[in-house]
């Protein structure tokens, strides 16, 4: 669908600038280095709601990806097809000013700010392509829900170890300051090393902070695990099993036992928002 960029109001551009400036300033020390470097792609276009056409003129030569406007949630098959062909779908609407710290559904800020910077990492970029291809196969097998859990626990709420320290790379975290802090500093949630079958067995929450986070050793390891795993065998093995609650233990779990990040002051208007 067209983005209709000229229809965005001065108030909406101001909302975007506030979100971008305060969130990007708060994330060093919490976000992974690739995300922080990738923000330069967004800074290459004028401040305010980004014009997707202008953004694509910078993004596609650098990464091979382009942004396509969608009305929000879209069906599985076109979503997977977009990813498999390096088209990242982004919502065509922006949260209203009164929801600046808490959006009831993923909006343009979540999709663009939270996800686009990571497209600049080659291994993560190829992971998304492989995920899209796997999704198209999963649709034919009726297994998209299992694959949706992999998306949620990596692309939205994934953590990575970087130079011995825990960092966030998931877009659901990086567009939500409050949950980023909770994921990296709170002793309450469980943090375990990524195992794809374990992820596919595990339920998740839409309307509150996650109670379990999965940790990867790096984006090359995430890509390799995706390429080397026989997803169809997992689907068959777990098809009739009762999904795990996030708090449930599972044989073979390897807990991340490294240091957590210290809490630092952040943007006050984001401190209460569970979702981006």
Secondary structure, 3 states (H helix, E strand, C coil): CCCCHHHCCHHHHHHHHHHHHHHHHHHCCCECHHHHHHHHHHHCCCCCCCCHHHHHHHHHHHHCCEEEEECCCCCHHHHHHHHHCCEEEEECCCCCHHHCCCCCCCCHHHHHHHHHHHHHCHHHHHHHHHHHHHHHHHHHHCCHHHHHHHHHHHHHCCEEEECCEEEECCHHHHCCHHHHHHHHHCCCCEEEECCHHHHHHECCCCCCCCCEEEEECCHHHHHHHHHHCCHHHHHHHHCCCCCECCCCCCCCCCECCCCCCCCCCCCHHHCCCCCC
